[in-house]
């Protein structure tokens, strides 16, 4: 059995577009007619350029190879062009293709992917959700309205979620890191207070920042919200100086979580060695794929650290997350996004029930892709999957963050 053909589908979720402007799905086929699906979470370049990278990685390192040889193909991609270091774009391409290989292997052996990764260790994976607006909420005002966020939190707890993420801390700007505006600190405190009051001890609070602050700025903000006992303080500084995370961790009494913009175990290892983070949030469609993140989970165990895979993408990456989480002992949480388009694309094969996810028993990833639905929503824009605003932090008039909805041109990530 050899890898034989590749098809790349770029699909755009309908407005408001939770999960990003587009998702890059890969369909990989073998010479024996078996098909596997993966998803590439990479957005440093536009989708057409990314499609060319994916095709190059497949043709150069994977075409004609046995899909069992995951390690070999990873080392080829990781070492390509005399690199042997993390490369966000190449690893983003390889990650989706690698996930598709596991889908193929599971189908060939008639077993779910989690069974191939070591078996079922965590039968029910605890899910968390971002605080998205309810149907009657104003999409613009919701993100800076503590009462509306508290109302959404109450509804998600009613649905069974025991962990809720929100990020009121200011602009998603290319001028990071920066010092937070006092108005952003005040709003963060108000939001934590309102959500904590609404959910009591029924749910953990997950506080996100999208890497916007300097080390000292992150410490100021983190200390301001400590009283509300967040389970984590997510990506408090940019990911381009991993050593500084340890400074924040030593000064703030909230567990540090990070990882959505990191790739391969090499980058995560720096955080583990320095104590910069003890909650790791890899995006499986970017970080190297299932096998590389299974290795990371083992590394994390030795540091008493936990895994909480990130999701701001489509349901194929989510499916991979679920299989990884099912196979490891140190899973904390798995992010989820529930929209009709997410569910429809995998024909409702995986669901959140009472705040938990149960991995499929069916072979491979256990999902059946609705190709017609994916192809019926092509991406026609020119923006990247996520974009950051060019305007700096506003220290006079406050800041506005629209929660990652692509319908807003200045929106960033909600993940």
N, C-alpha and C positions, 0 to 999 in steps of 0.2 A: 504493500500500500504506500503510495507516494502522494505528496501534495501536488495538485495538478492545475488548479485554476483559481482565480480570485475575482470577485466582484465587489466594488465599493459603492455603497448607497449613502448619500448624504440627505438626511430627512430633517425637516423643520417642524418642531411641535407647534401647534396652533397657539395663538395669543391666549393668555399673556406670555406664554413661553417658558413655563417653569422647567428648568433643566438646561437652559441655554438656547442660543439662537438656532443651533443645528446639532445633530448627532451624526457621528461617522460610524456606520455599520459596515462590517466586513463579512462577506460570505465566501468561505474557503471550501473548495471541493477536492476530493481525492480522485485518483485514476480508477478507483473501484466504485465511484458514484456516491460516496458518503459526503454529506455537507455539514459544515460547522459554522457557527456564528460567533462573532466577537464585536467589540466596540472600542474604538480608539478615542481616548480622552486627551486630545492635544490641540492647542489653539494658538500657538505662537505665530503661525502663518495661516493664510486663508484656506478654505476647504479645497479649492482646486489644487493649490500647491501641496496641501497635506495628502491629497489623493495620490499625487505623483510620488511623494515620499513613501507612502504605504506600498505602492506598486513596486518601487525600487527595492525596498526592504524585502518584500516577498520574493521578487525575481532573483535578487542577489543572494539571499541567505536561506530561503525556504523552499523554493520551487524544486520539485523532484526529490525532496527529502521525506523520510518517514516521519509522520507527525509525532511518533513516540520520542523522537530525539529533541525534546524541549531544551535540555541543557546545551546541547551542541548548537542549536539555532540561536539561543540566547547569547552564547559566547561569540558567535560570528557577528551578530548585530552590535553587541557591546564593544567589540574590538574593532569594528569596521573603520577603515581609513586611518589605522594607527592611532586609535583613541583610547580604548580601555578606561573610559570614565563615563559618568552619567551624561546622557544627551537627551534633553527633554523631548525633542521632536522625533528622533529615531526610536527612542524607547516608547514614545506614545504610539508610533506605528507598529512596533513589534508587539506591544502589549495586547492590542486588539487581535492581532493575528495569532498570538499565543493562546488567548482565550478560545479562539475558534478551534485550535488544535485539540484542546481538552474536550470541547464539545464533540469533536469527531471521535476521539478515543473512547469517550463514554458510550457513544452510540455503537461503536464497533464491538465493545465488550458487554453491551447491554446493561451498563451500570451508571448511576449518577456520578457527576464529577466529584462530589464530596467523598464518595467511596474510593476513588482513585487517589485522593489526597491524604488518606489515612483513616477514613471511615467517619462515622457519625460520633462526634464528641459532644457537640452542643445541639440537642434535638430541636430546641426552640431558640431562635436568635432574637434578642431584645431589639426592637426598632425604635428609632427616633425620627421626628419630623421637624422641619423648619416651621416657624409660625407664618403660614400663608394667610392672606385675608379671606374671610368668609364672604359668601356671595353679596351680602348687603353692605360690606365695607367699601369705603372709598379707596381705590387702588393707590392714589397719590398720597393721601394723608395717613394711611394705615401705619406706615413704617416709623412714624414719629409720634404715634398716638398710644400712650400707655394703656388707656382704657380699652381701645380696640384690640391691642395685642393680648391683654388679659382676657378679653372675651374669647378670642381665638384659642388661647391656651386652655380655657375651660372646656371648650368644645372638643379639642383634641384629647384631653384627659377623659372626657366622656366616651370617646371612641376607643379608649384603652391604652393610649400612649403614656409612658412613664418618664419620658425625657423629651424636652422641647428646646429648640435652638432659635436664637434671635440675635440681631446684631445692629443695635441702634447707635454705634459709636462714631459715626461720622463718615466723611466722604471716601469713596473708593477711588483714590487719585494716584496719578503717576508721581506725585510729590511725596511719596512715602519712603522712609519713615518721617513722620512729623510729630510734633507735640499735639495732643488732642486739645481742641477748644474747650474752654470751661463749660460752654453750653452742651457740648457732646458728653462731657463727664456727667453733668447734671441730668441729661436725658437718660443716660445709661443707668444711673442710680434710680431714677423714677421708673424706668421700664422694669428693672429687676424687682423693685418694691411692688409694683402693680402685678406682675406675673406671679411672684412668690405669694402675694396675698390671695391671688385667685386660685392657685393650685395647692397651697399649703405644702404638706409633705407627700402629696400624691404624684409629684413628678420632679425630676431633676431639671435644673436650668443649665443650658449649654450656651455660654456667652461667646459670640464670635466677633472678630474684628477685621478679618481679611488682611492681616499683616500690615496695618497702616501706620504703626507708631515706631518712634525711636525707642531704644531700650528704656530710657528714663521716662518717656511718655507712657509706655506700656505699664511701667511700674506704678505711675500716678493713677492711671485709670483702674488697674487691677486692684490696688489697695482700696479704691473708692467703693468697689462692689463686693468686697470680701464678705460683708455682713450677711449677704443673701445666699451664701453657700452654693455658688455654682459648682456643678460637677467638673466643668472645665472652662479654661480661658483659652480660646482657640486662636492660633496663629497671631499672637500679640505683636510680632514684629515681622518685617519682610524676611523671606526665606533665603536671602543671599548672604547672610552671615549667621551660620548655624550655631556658632560658639556663643553668641549673645543671648540665645534662649536660656542658657543656664543662669545668666544674671537675673533675668525676669523670674525664673523659677525659684531662685533663692530669696527674692524680695517679696513675692506675692504668695499668699496662702490659699491658692486655688491651683489644682492640677493643670499643667500646661498640656495642651493638645495641639498637634500640627501634622501636616503631611500632604495636603491635597496638591501642593505644587512641587513635591519632591519626587525623585525617581531613583529606583534601585535601592538595594540594601545599603549601598555605600553611603548615600546621603543620610539615611535614617540612622546608620551606625554612629555618626557624629553626635546626634542627639542623645542616643543611649549612653555612649561613653561619658558624656559631659553632664548628664542629668538634666539636659535642656527640655526634655519632654518624656512623660511616662504614659501618655495616651497617643498612639500613632494612628494617623488617618490617611492611609494611602488611597489614591484613586487607582483602581486596578487596571483601568484602561490607559494609564500613564506610567505607572510605577515599575513596570517590568512584567506584569502578568501574574497569573496564579502561582506558578512555581516559585518565582522570585519573592512573592509576598508570603508564601508558606515558609520560606526560609526566614524572612523577617519576623514572622510570628514566633519561630523558634528562638531567634536571637532575643526578641523582646521578653520571652519567658525568663531568660537568664538574668534580666535586669528588673524583674517583677513589674514589667510594663504590660499594657493592654492594647488591644487592637480595636479600632472603631472605623471601618472603611468608609470613606467619603463618597458622596454621590451628588454631583450636579451634572447629570447627563441622562442617558436613556436607560431603558429597562434591561438591556443586555449586560451592561456593566453591573447593574444591580444584581442580576442573576449570578454573575461571577462572584460578587461580594458575598452573597448568601451561601454559596457553596464553600467558599473559603472559611467563613465564620462557622459553618456547621462542622468543619474538620479540625478546629483548633480549640484549646482549652482556655485561652486568655482573651476571648472576645468580650468586649464591653458592650458595644452598641453597633448597629448598622443603620446608616442613614437611609431614608426612603422618601420617594416622591410619588404621591398618588394623584394621577390625573387620568381622565378617560383615554388619552392618547398613549400614555405609558402602558396602561392595562391592555388596551386594544392591540398594541404592537406585538405583545407576547401572548395574545389571546387569553388573558387572565390566568396564566399558568402559575404565577406566584402572587400571593396576597398577604397583606398584613391582617392578622386576626387578633383582636384584643391586645394590640401592642406588640405582638410577636410574629416572627416569620418562620415557617417550616419549609425547609428545602424540598424540592420535588424528589420523588422516588423514581421517576422516569429517566431513561438513559440520557447521558450528556448533561447539558445545562437544564434540561427538562422544560424547555420553552419551544413553542412553535411560532416562528416569525410570520406576521402578516405582511408579506412583501408588497402586496397591492397597496396596503395602507401606507407603508413607508415610501413607496415610489409616488404615491398620489400627493405627497407633501414635500416637493423638492425645495431646497433652499435657493432663494433668488436674490438675497441681499448681498451686501459687500462688507458687512461687519464680521468681526471675529466671534467665536463662540461666547466669549466674555470680553468686555471692554472696560477700561478704566478711564475716568474723566481726566481731562488735562488741567482743569481749574484746580488751584490749590485749596487747602482747608480755609474756610471763611471764619475768621475769628471775630467778625463784627455782627454778622447777620445769621449765624448758625449754618448748619449743613443739612443737605437733603440726600437721602439714600433711598432708592426705589426698589430695593429688595431683589434686584436681578432680573426684573421683567424686561425682556428685550423690546417691548413696545415703547420703552423709554430710552432715548438715545444716550442718556448719561448713566444708564444703569450698569451695575457690575455683577458680582456674584452673589447668589443667595445660598450658596452651598456650604 
